[in-house]
Amino acid sequence: MSAGRAAAGGAAVRSDSRAQSLAKRGFILAHMPLARLRSLRSLLLAHELAFLFLVIVTGALGGAWAYFWQKTSAESVRINQLTYSSLQIRSELFRQIKEVTYARLSGNANALTLYGEYSRRIDKHFNMLRQLSESAEEDAAVQGMQRSYRVLQNDMNNIFSDPYFISRVVPIKILDLQYEQIMVGDFEKSQSQFEQLLRDKQQNLDATLATWTRYAPLILPLPIVVAIGLIVMARRWLKRGFLEPMKEITQGARLISIGDVGYVIPQTGVTEMTELSRAINQMAVDLSRSRDALVESEKSGALGALVPVVAHNIRNPLASIRASAQLLDHVDDKAEIPEIKNAIIDTVDRLGRWVSALVSYLHPLKPHPVPRSPTVIVDAAVKLLDNRLRERRIAVAHPQWDADAVALVDPDLMEQAVYGLLSNAVDASPPGASLTLSAVREGDALRITIDDEGPGMPFEPQPSSGFTPGPTTKRFGTGLGIPVAFKVCKAHGWKLQFGRSERGGTRVTVTAPLHVEEEDEESEKSHA
């Protein structure tokens, strides 16, 4: 009995030790510093080991609990079987004494057969006790009972072998209960000791069961607590080692992609993340160097493209000025001097206009749009050309003119662009011709057209011609009127197009988006 209890206790101790060892490993794993998880592979491995540890702990606790209940149940069944066999021996012994004695006194011929049958039954129960016994203490108690029974059995054998047993005194003595107690007293004492031993074992087993039951509410939630701890730590590992560094890398890559190549991504997290951050940072450094080199190259290229243009457009006027100045030394008629002077002044003015146009074209435009009618801007540009229109006898017609349309526009910049387009149209038109201007709404836009009666454009204007001005047929033209117009319209979000008019000249079309709040203001006025 004590050996079974020791085995159960030893198993429980081993299970507890195993659980404590696993718990200790889990604690160490949960508090492992992130610095040891140097790679994403080790991080994922630690994550998998954490959940494997959880499975092992859960299995160990479940196995220990099942083993305890199995051993406890088996021990309880064994104790009950031992108690039952002991009581069966006592019962069979008393029945053997009484029934065999009565049969012997009555002269029953079957008494000896009945006696042997009871003896075999009692021996069978003793054999069962010896088989169920698991400790030296239990074996000693069973042997003590068996010795007492052998002594008692020897006394009963004398009943059958003594020829004077049939006397009148012996039967009366045998029937006496006090004599029966004296006869089986030693056996009763041995049997009581054995039963007391079994009761002690059962009490110890009940005490162990009560201890396990008392601590069960504390042990059973342990896997849940460990699971929550592992989930929290695993999330912490992944967040610190992978998620946060990946967020930094994504944000840094986005900033670098929009031009902030000076941004440095922190090199944190596992090895793969730090290597990726280092690679992107190095790429940003290389990109910055390449961009600086490209900017320098573009500047050099722009200057290389600008210098020939400047030289070409200045060389011819300077040559004209030089020639005019040389003519002053050989003038015979003083009336020619004012003409030469005017030619020099016109040439200088031409250079001034060209330089102003070039500066305006090269500098970045920053429009300051305000709600204004585009037709007002066109009318203002026409007034600036009034003298030239009268000199060339050119009439201006407005067959369709929507003066109420409003758009967001910088009046100064757009007037300069429209002036250049109208100036080109005036210069291209023959004397006595006419200019047709129209302003027509088309959906949410205003379409402005300028039709002249000239010979048409000698080239096809392009929105992006760089620093190269278009060709010009005008004596004092700079070739920058159309590029400036393209640039101003683009800055406003307007569309500029060139084509052939129905009368054979050039048609210039400007499409301007209308002011969004115009319809709202008109509806509010109508409701008011």
Buried (B, 14 or more C-beta within 10 A) or exposed (E): BBEBBEEBBEBBEEBBEBBEEBBEBBEEBBEBEBEEBBBBEBBBEBBEBBEEBBEBBBEBBEEBBEBBEEBBEEBBEBBEBBBEBBEBBBEBBBBBBEBBBBBBBEEBEEBEEBBEBBBEBBBEBBEBBBEBBBBEBBEBBBBBBBEBBEEBBEEBEEBEEEEEBEEEEBBEEBEEEEEBEEBBEBBBEBBEBBBEBBEEBBEBBEEBBEEBEEEEEEBEEBBEEBBEBBEEBBEEBBEBBBBBBBEBBEEBBEBBEEEEBEBEBBBBBBBBBBEBBEEBBEEBEEBBEEEEEEEEEEEEEEEEEBEEBBEEBEEEBEEBBEEBEEBEEEEEEEEEEEEBEEBBEBBEEBBEBBBEBBEBBEEEBEBEBEEBBBBEBBBBBBEEBEEEBEEBEBEBEBEEBBEEBBBBBBBEBBBBBBBBBBBBBBBBBEEEBBBBBBBBEEEEBBBBBBBBBBEBBEEEBEBEBEBBBBEBEEEBBBBBBBBBBBBBBBBBBBBBEBEEBEBEBBBBBBBBBBBEEBEEEEEEEEEE
